[in-house]
Amino acid sequence: MIGVLALFAWMQRPFVVHGPSMSPTLQEGDWLFVDRDAKIQFGDWVVFREPDIGGAVVKRVCALPGETVQLIDGKLYVDGRVKEMAPSNVREQIAMFEATGESAIQEFRDFRLFSIDGFLKDGLFVESLHPAMGLGLEVGFSLPENESSVTLEVRAGEDIFQLRFDNNQSLLTLVRVAPGESVLLNESPWPTALRNGRAFLSLQGQMIHAYWNDDLLFEALPFTPSPQRVLADAPIEFGRSGQPRIHHTAGAMIDSVRVGRSISRISRGAFGCASPLSLRAGEYYLLGDQPSKSRDSRQYGAVHLDQMVGVVRGRLFADNRNEWGWQ
């Protein structure tokens, strides 16, 4: 977990930071560009000096001065309400599965571990023991025929949410299928020009997020999960039956599938916030993106503004991908 992150100060002198990585969302060797003067906001990556050791590390801002923070059952509560980043694609979640090319849909169907709180590392799936939360499904596809359609399906317990792109009716629909009922949540025109791209559906933070090529399809919709059925003697396969699914018809071409999950915020450490923690002026609560292993505010408490180096504004990936990742 100890790595070296090479960091540039935004428009200032470069320097090197030693500290725990934010794997898997940040990787060892990534170049980060830091704005020393930016206003710190919820969800920002920040570079700061650890209060007890003094080394410079990178963590995510999860609560701001004056707020009350608590971690319950893997969820982050700020001022008594669940709070999460609103993702617009799987790259903003913990990657659980990805496949591209003609075999993407078959590889997706063969994969059966989506209910496990794992992640991808070096191209391999690392399994964990906690139920996955806030699943996100991203599908790259084209609809070349008049009768073509693609439906993204993501489940939350007993509820099924289906986002359908219908070429024949030129409609975009969102349906919630709960025990004993089916409810149309959204219906809107699907422009003819939009027939090739990436669709994303996520239930992170008990909010329904839907995007097309990283652009919002409609405003996020809140939902309350249906009561859970408890089957103590059910085989493990039952727990995996809630995986995301893709339905497609009449020549729809799928060229990429990615699945992600929200970050499970585990309460542990002297400042693990099993009980509410109120932040004073200038204090920030910071967490790593792999909370089962990260050393962060749960161990050393809130971090004061005086210890901040700056907000991460850009990222150059370390794995030789020819792309920039801007925050």
Secondary structure as UniProt FT lines:
FT   STRAND          2..9
FT   TURN            10..11
FT   STRAND          14..20
FT   TURN            23..25
FT   TURN            28..29
FT   STRAND          31..35
FT   TURN            36..37
FT   TURN            42..43
FT   STRAND          45..49
FT   TURN            51..53
FT   STRAND          56..63
FT   TURN            65..66
FT   STRAND          68..72
FT   TURN            73..74
FT   STRAND          75..78
FT   TURN            79..80
FT   STRAND          81..82
FT   HELIX           90..92
FT   STRAND          94..100
FT   TURN            102..103
FT   HELIX           104..110
FT   TURN            114..115
FT   STRAND          119..121
FT   TURN            122..123
FT   STRAND          124..126
FT   STRAND          136..142
FT   TURN            146..147
FT   STRAND          149..156
FT   TURN            157..158
FT   STRAND          159..166
FT   TURN            167..170
FT   STRAND          171..178
FT   TURN            179..180
FT   STRAND          181..189
FT   TURN            192..193
FT   STRAND          196..202
FT   HELIX           204..206
FT   STRAND          207..212
FT   TURN            213..214
FT   STRAND          215..216
FT   STRAND          221..222
FT   TURN            232..233
FT   HELIX           236..239
FT   TURN            240..242
FT   STRAND          245..249
FT   TURN            250..251
FT   STRAND          253..261
FT   TURN            270..271
FT   STRAND          277..278
FT   TURN            281..282
FT   STRAND          283..287
FT   TURN            291..293
FT   HELIX           297..300
FT   STRAND          303..304
FT   HELIX           305..307
FT   STRAND          308..316
FT   STRAND          324..326
//
